[in-house]
């Protein structure tokens, strides 16, 4: 039975014996560095974002809306993590990244890459009715302790194009999701979709599970997008962690307020797998 807790319980710490075999995964749209955000701008949040990642001891995190200047800061301040990913506009450093960071003391990188959510996925491009180029970053990791292989995909779907979102899910299913029947697999990101929409149903019908629905325990709000509106009830769930060949134990959404703002205009979602 799923147990709902209030946000006050977010600070509960797992017992050490259980933590030994735990895999802690996070999806986090950190909001691009926009000086027009005023009190909410990246310069005022970046230290808190890094502190959150360290305090949670996250093993694998997929971020969205990350500009190269933010990548530089995060790489400097997260020395125990390895980052993979490229800018979506040129496949190098231009435009937003959807990077994957992983704890390099726990995982070895076997392979990584990127593809665009479009009809020409192997080069920078805008797909279908999308407003912007959209990209997926993937990494194949080996757990150093268990030697198990895990495939991680980080996506950021378009916020305008309905056809683009549906075709993005089809592309993901065709390109990667069905190719690793026995390996652990995690698909996470900002999908700009609510759970009942067709593009989400395409993902779950492909054999992936929605961690919000299947975790034994959930903490925090259902909604993940907040628009920096501190204190309001947030019910729009558009950030997801899907998975297969793992067991989702704890799902939590962090809506902490620090210095009069949230960590981002999206709440970070953290799932503990065992």
CORPEMO-V178374 format. One record per backbone hydrogen bond with DSSP energy under -1.0 kcal/mol. NH is the residue of the N-H (numbers start at 0). CO is the residue of the C=O. E is the energy in kcal/mol with one decimal. If there is no record, write none. Layout:
NH_CO_E ; NH_CO_E
This chain:
2_215_-1.1 ; 4_217_-1.4 ; 8_5_-1.9 ; 9_6_-1.7 ; 11_8_-1.9 ; 18_14_-1.9 ; 19_15_-1.1 ; 20_17_-1.0 ; 21_18_-1.3 ; 22_272_-2.8 ; 24_270_-2.8 ; 25_59_-2.3 ; 26_268_-2.1 ; 27_61_-2.5 ; 29_63_-1.5 ; 33_31_-1.2 ; 36_33_-2.2 ; 37_34_-1.3 ; 39_36_-2.0 ; 40_37_-1.9 ; 43_40_-1.6 ; 44_41_-1.3 ; 45_41_-2.7 ; 48_44_-2.2 ; 49_45_-2.0 ; 50_46_-2.4 ; 51_47_-2.2 ; 52_48_-2.0 ; 53_49_-2.3 ; 54_50_-2.9 ; 55_51_-2.4 ; 57_52_-1.5 ; 58_23_-2.2 ; 59_23_-1.8 ; 60_100_-2.9 ; 61_25_-2.6 ; 62_98_-2.4 ; 63_27_-1.4 ; 65_96_-1.8 ; 70_66_-2.3 ; 71_67_-2.5 ; 72_68_-1.6 ; 73_69_-2.9 ; 74_70_-2.9 ; 75_71_-1.7 ; 76_72_-2.0 ; 77_73_-1.3 ; 80_77_-1.9 ; 81_101_-2.6 ; 83_99_-2.2 ; 86_91_-2.1 ; 87_95_-2.1 ; 88_93_-2.0 ; 90_86_-1.8 ; 96_65_-3.1 ; 99_83_-2.2 ; 100_60_-2.9 ; 101_81_-2.0 ; 102_58_-2.5 ; 103_79_-2.1 ; 105_102_-1.5 ; 106_102_-1.8 ; 107_141_-2.3 ; 109_139_-3.2 ; 110_139_-1.4 ; 112_137_-2.0 ; 114_135_-1.9 ; 115_120_-2.8 ; 116_133_-2.7 ; 117_115_-1.7 ; 122_119_-1.6 ; 129_126_-2.6 ; 135_114_-2.9 ; 136_153_-2.2 ; 137_112_-2.6 ; 138_151_-2.4 ; 139_110_-3.3 ; 140_149_-2.9 ; 141_107_-2.5 ; 142_147_-3.1 ; 143_105_-2.6 ; 146_142_-2.9 ; 149_140_-2.7 ; 150_183_-2.6 ; 151_138_-2.9 ; 152_185_-2.8 ; 153_136_-3.0 ; 154_187_-2.5 ; 156_189_-1.9 ; 164_160_-1.9 ; 165_161_-2.1 ; 166_162_-2.8 ; 167_163_-2.0 ; 168_164_-1.7 ; 169_165_-1.8 ; 170_166_-2.6 ; 171_167_-2.4 ; 172_168_-2.3 ; 173_169_-2.5 ; 174_170_-2.7 ; 175_171_-2.3 ; 176_171_-2.1 ; 177_172_-1.1 ; 178_175_-2.0 ; 183_148_-1.3 ; 184_243_-1.8 ; 185_150_-2.9 ; 186_241_-1.8 ; 187_152_-2.8 ; 188_239_-1.8 ; 189_154_-1.4 ; 190_237_-2.4 ; 196_193_-2.0 ; 200_196_-1.9 ; 201_197_-2.1 ; 203_199_-2.2 ; 204_200_-2.1 ; 205_202_-1.1 ; 206_203_-1.2 ; 207_202_-1.1 ; 208_242_-2.9 ; 210_240_-2.0 ; 213_209_-1.4 ; 214_210_-1.9 ; 216_248_-1.9 ; 217_2_-2.1 ; 218_250_-2.6 ; 222_233_-1.4 ; 223_235_-2.4 ; 224_235_-1.7 ; 225_264_-2.9 ; 226_264_-1.8 ; 228_225_-2.2 ; 229_227_-1.4 ; 231_228_-1.5 ; 239_188_-2.3 ; 241_186_-3.5 ; 242_208_-1.5 ; 243_184_-1.7 ; 248_271_-2.9 ; 249_271_-1.4 ; 250_216_-2.5 ; 251_269_-2.6 ; 252_218_-1.3 ; 253_267_-2.0 ; 257_260_-2.9 ; 260_257_-1.1 ; 266_223_-3.3 ; 268_26_-2.4 ; 269_251_-2.8 ; 270_24_-2.9 ; 271_249_-2.8 ; 272_22_-3.3 ; 273_246_-2.4
